[in-house]
Amino acid sequence: MEKVSKIKKIAAVALAAVMTMGAFAGCTGGKKEADDGKIHISVSPWPAKEGKDLDRANEDKAKFEADNPDIEVTGDSWKFDIQSFYPKAEAGMLPTVFTLHLTEIKKLSDGGYYKDWTKSLKAHDMYDKFSDTAMSLVKNDKGEMIGWPWQLYMMGIAINVDMFEAAGLMEADGTPKQPKDWNELAEFAVKIKNATGKSGFSLPTSNNEGGWLFTNIAWSFGTKFMEKGSDGKWKATFNTPETAEALQYIKDLKWKYHVLPESTITTQKEVNQNLATGNTAMALASDGVRGSVVSYGMEPRSLGMIAIPAGPKKRVALLGGSVFVAANNATDEQVDACVRWYMRAYNPFVNDTVKEQKLKSIQAELDANKVVGIDTMSVWSEGSDVIKLQKELNEEYKNININHVRLYNEAQTNGSVEVQSEEPVCAQDLYGILDNCIQNVLTNEDADCAALLEKANSDFQSNFLNNITY
């Protein structure tokens, strides 16, 4: 993670270029002025290409503006990325509202690049409808609501149903067998390898993706990656026997069980492709995997989901998601207009508009041949009408045997799996360092897990945690 001061310096260098672009493109930020008496908001990300997604967005815009004649919506195809964000923010050229992953919330909070949602959400009787889990992820130390949580996910295990069937790991009703712990998952993987000749399990090892997913396993072995001292400084704490045991587990998948793919350097995209094409049977994934595997020709009936197994210390899954963020130069009126815009689809109350948006979303997934029937973790408090509606629609429009994903669906609400958000600071830097550890144990049968982690812990401390200035 970069220092805030360094980020601002980089932003200043890029500022002139961004302002030059603005001279040609026009400012779409929160302070856009107009003399038509309307509240103008720019919404990101907006579909950029001609097609069904853009058609749906324009239809929503037309209907919304007809129902809300005091608001004009402009689509902005910019998508959040850290390189372009800071120059746009410094230039006051951010869209009025944009979407980003939860991992970036702290950076925005520290830099003050947000507008508090609290007042507007309370005005629309929505503030107290969010779940405690969702609110804990988006509120800062001042009690401000940095972002509006709109999507949450819990990590589980995606499976290739056909390969599970070949290995005798499916119940008669179509429910996959659930490995109770990581050791039993390895045993499942061996059975699959013996039955199909293909890898039983796959884990990415590059692009920070391997380290990101490895944290799920390490947490379950008892790892604490970092701690914040009373002096406010962060200390790396993963040079422990627990983390070494977790890394040894990855090593054993390669050298003891022989259930990983032959390729050592793999990406999440390649893992999803192998899952879809019958070259691997299991992979850590969230419900979003249904959108990834379809591009490789996987039929809905062949994708299943089970809950994450337990480790020696606990059964824990990563909790992630996305939020809507209002630019820091948005007016109160614009933030209120953004709430009204998003309430069409993201609403704890059930009305005709919400039903219409939910049906549109499901139809879009059916059109794309994605799995319909996997539950998503709701941002709303348990008992909200919209949760019941989503479950009813999933049941009505499902295109799979629902038992293929039942164990994952149930784990989201039955309390059998603890959830944990990503590491609080320098997460991406940590993932990159862990990638290197994973690659080492997969390429060297004699690799010393404890020694690798001792060096990784030291490097993470000196190169990243020591440089934090907030």
Beta strands, then each sheet from edge to edge (+ up, - down):
strand 1: 39-43
strand 2: 71-75
strand 3: 97-101
strand 4: 148-154
strand 5: 156-160
strand 6: 226-228
strand 7: 234-236
strand 8: 282-285
strand 9: 303-306
strand 10: 316-326
strand 11: 418-421
sheet 1: 1+ 2+
sheet 2: 3+ 10- 4+
sheet 3: 3+ 10- 11-
sheet 4: 8+ 5- 9+
sheet 5: 6+ 7-
end
